[in-house]
């Protein structure tokens, strides 16, 4: 989907026309089928930590009135609406899944936030925005779905203004051995069983997440991700583990 700039804002997502240029991805295949129930089951499957994690992520942002924020992997626009609740700025939400964006658009309209949040379909690896456009860029649960996390961070940094903030929320693996053991049982056994009666799409997610998170965290531990951020113009990177390390929030400021 191509975007057009209108009076300083990005055009919102058309309600019925998926992107003709967005390549079909794993994320699209996984999330298009669960969009209507995503927010409910995201809460249930994270033991109702999904919203507190999101709130903590947004609490790390230091925005000024009128700032422009890019929310990548926005999904149903939950983070975008959380930002709008706490900061007087404009938000562009981008996601590869048209169905998730449709659900997000309905949520935005219910909250009467459609004047402040615009949604566009696109890929994080090839953002449809000029250099140094945004005062802050935030992304959630993104890097496990891209082919090259390093190149993706470089692209996110490209559209971020000097002095702007980059923030992320991602799943992690707990460090304490007993917590890690419980985490593995839950992700490898309990979640696949729990999601089986929900829907085919959620069962696919339930079987996918545990192995996918484990493989990604093995290849890209937090220290390596922080180094990638530093290599792409964010010298001071902070991290905070949540729920014993089951989630990781990371944030930093781009060099001026």
C-alpha positions in Angstrom: 0.0 0.0 0.0 1.4 3.4 -1.0 1.1 6.2 1.5 0.4 9.8 0.7 1.1 12.8 3.0 -2.0 14.9 3.7 -1.6 18.1 5.6 1.3 16.7 7.6 -0.3 13.4 8.3 -0.1 10.0 6.7 -3.1 8.6 4.9 -5.1 6.1 6.9 -5.7 2.5 5.8 -8.4 2.0 3.3 -11.0 -0.3 4.8 -11.3 -2.9 1.9 -8.2 -2.9 -0.2 -5.1 -4.9 0.9 -1.7 -3.8 -0.3 -0.8 -4.8 -3.8 2.9 -4.5 -3.1 3.3 -6.1 0.3 4.9 -9.5 -0.1 3.1 -12.4 1.7 5.1 -13.1 4.8 5.1 -15.6 7.7 3.6 -12.9 9.9 0.7 -12.4 7.5 0.0 -16.1 7.4 0.0 -16.4 11.1 -1.9 -13.3 12.2 -4.4 -12.7 9.5 -6.5 -15.6 10.8 -6.5 -14.5 14.5 -7.0 -10.8 14.1 -10.6 -10.6 15.5 -9.7 -12.3 18.8 -6.1 -11.2 19.0 -6.4 -8.8 22.0 -8.4 -11.2 24.1 -6.1 -14.2 23.6 -2.9 -12.2 23.8 -4.0 -11.3 27.3 -5.0 -14.8 28.3 -1.9 -16.6 26.9 0.5 -14.1 28.7 -1.3 -14.6 32.1 -2.8 -11.1 31.6 0.6 -9.5 31.3 0.2 -8.3 27.8 -1.3 -4.9 28.7 1.0 -4.2 31.7 4.0 -5.0 29.4 2.6 -2.6 26.8 2.1 0.1 29.4 5.6 -0.2 30.7 7.0 0.1 27.2 5.1 3.3 26.6 6.1 4.7 30.1 9.7 4.7 28.8 8.8 7.3 26.1 9.7 10.9 26.7 7.6 12.7 24.0 6.8 16.3 23.5 3.4 17.7 22.4 3.0 17.3 18.6 5.7 14.7 18.2 5.3 12.1 15.4 5.6 8.5 16.4 6.0 5.4 14.3 4.6 2.2 15.8 6.0 -0.8 13.8 4.3 -4.1 14.0 1.3 -2.3 15.4 -1.1 -5.2 14.9 -4.5 -4.2 16.3 -3.0 -0.7 17.2 -2.9 -1.4 21.0 0.5 0.2 21.5 -0.5 3.1 19.3 -3.6 3.8 21.3 -1.6 3.4 24.6 0.7 6.1 23.3 -2.2 8.3 22.3 -3.7 7.9 25.8 -0.5 9.2 27.5 1.1 11.6 25.0 -0.2 14.5 22.9 1.3 13.5 19.6 0.4 11.9 16.3 1.0 8.2 15.7 1.5 6.2 12.5 0.9 2.5 12.9 2.5 0.1 10.4 1.9 -3.6 10.0 2.2 -6.3 7.3 -1.1 -7.9 8.1 -4.1 -6.2 6.6 -6.6 -8.2 8.8 -4.8 -7.0 12.0 -4.9 -3.4 10.7 -8.6 -3.7 9.9 -9.2 -4.8 13.6 -7.0 -1.9 14.7 -8.9 0.6 12.6 -12.2 -0.5 14.2 -10.6 -0.2 17.7 -9.3 3.3 16.9 -12.7 4.4 15.7 -14.3 3.0 18.8 -12.0 5.1 20.9 -12.5 8.2 18.7 -8.7 8.3 18.0 -8.9 8.2 14.2 -7.8 11.9 14.1 -4.5 11.1 15.8 -3.6 7.6 14.6 -3.1 6.6 11.0 -2.6 3.0 9.9 -0.6 1.9 6.9 0.3 -1.5 5.5 3.9 -2.2 4.9 7.1 -4.1 5.9 9.5 -3.0 8.6 12.4 -4.0 6.3 11.3 -1.4 3.7 9.6 1.5 5.4 7.7 3.9 3.1 8.9 7.0 4.8 11.7 9.5 4.2 14.9 9.7 6.4 14.6 11.2 9.8 10.8 11.5 9.8 9.8 10.4 13.3 10.5 11.7 16.8 10.2 8.2 18.2 9.9 4.7 16.7 8.5 1.8 18.7 8.2 -1.8 17.7 6.8 -4.9 19.4 7.3 -8.6 18.7 8.9 -7.8 15.3 12.4 -9.1 14.9 11.5 -12.8 15.0 9.6 -12.4 11.8 12.2 -10.6 9.6 15.0 -12.1 7.6 17.7 -9.8 8.8 17.2 -8.2 12.2 20.4 -6.1 11.8 19.1 -4.6 8.5 15.7 -4.0 10.0 17.1 -2.1 13.0 19.1 0.0 10.5 15.9 0.8 8.6 14.1 1.8 11.8 17.0 4.0 12.7 17.0 5.6 9.3 13.5 7.1 9.7 14.2 8.2 13.3 15.3 11.8 13.8 18.6 12.5 15.6 17.9 12.6 19.3 14.8 10.5 18.8 13.9 7.4 20.8 13.8 3.8 19.6 11.9 1.4 21.9 11.0 -2.3 21.6 9.1 -5.1 23.4 9.9 -8.7 22.7 9.5 -12.1 24.3 12.5 -13.5 26.1 13.6 -16.6 28.0 13.8 -16.4 31.8 17.4 -16.8 33.2 16.5 -18.6 36.5 16.6 -22.4 35.8 13.4 -23.2 37.6 11.5 -20.4 35.9 13.0 -21.4 32.5 11.8 -25.0 33.1 8.3 -23.8 33.7 8.5 -21.5 30.7 9.5 -24.4 28.5 6.7 -26.6 29.7 4.2 -23.8 29.2 5.3 -22.9 25.7 6.0 -26.4 24.4 3.2 -28.3 26.0 0.5 -26.2 27.7 0.1 -23.5 25.1 -0.4 -25.9 22.1 -3.0 -27.8 24.2 -4.8 -24.6 25.4 -5.1 -23.2 21.9 -6.4 -26.4 20.3 -10.1 -25.8 21.1 -9.9 -22.0 20.3 -9.3 -22.1 16.6 -6.9 -23.5 14.0 -5.2 -20.2 13.7 -4.6 -19.9 17.5 -3.4 -23.6 17.7 -0.9 -22.7 15.0 0.3 -19.8 17.1 0.4 -22.0 20.2 2.7 -24.5 18.5 4.8 -21.9 16.8 5.7 -19.5 19.6 7.8 -21.6 21.9 10.3 -23.0 19.3 10.4 -19.7 17.5 11.2 -17.6 20.7 13.8 -20.2 21.7 15.6 -20.2 18.4 15.6 -16.4 18.1 16.9 -15.8 21.6 19.6 -18.4 21.0 20.7 -16.5 17.8 20.0 -13.0 19.2 20.5 -12.7 22.9 19.9 -9.4 24.5 23.5 -8.4 24.5 23.7 -9.0 20.7 20.6 -7.0 20.1 21.9 -4.1 22.2 25.1 -4.2 20.1 23.1 -4.1 16.9 21.3 -1.0 18.2 24.7 0.6 19.1 26.1 -0.2 15.7 23.1 1.7 14.1 23.5 5.0 15.9 22.0 4.3 19.4 25.0 4.4 21.7 23.2 4.1 25.1 20.8 1.2 25.2 18.8 0.2 28.3 17.0 -3.0 28.9 14.4 -4.2 31.4 13.3 -7.8 31.9 9.6 -8.3 32.7 8.0 -11.4 34.4 11.4 -12.9 35.3 12.6 -12.4 31.7 9.6 -13.7 29.8 9.6 -10.3 28.1 12.3 -7.7 27.4 11.8 -4.0 26.9 14.7 -2.2 25.3 15.1 1.6 24.6 17.7 4.0 23.5 18.3 7.5 21.9 19.7 8.1 18.4 22.9 10.1 18.1 22.4 13.8 17.3 
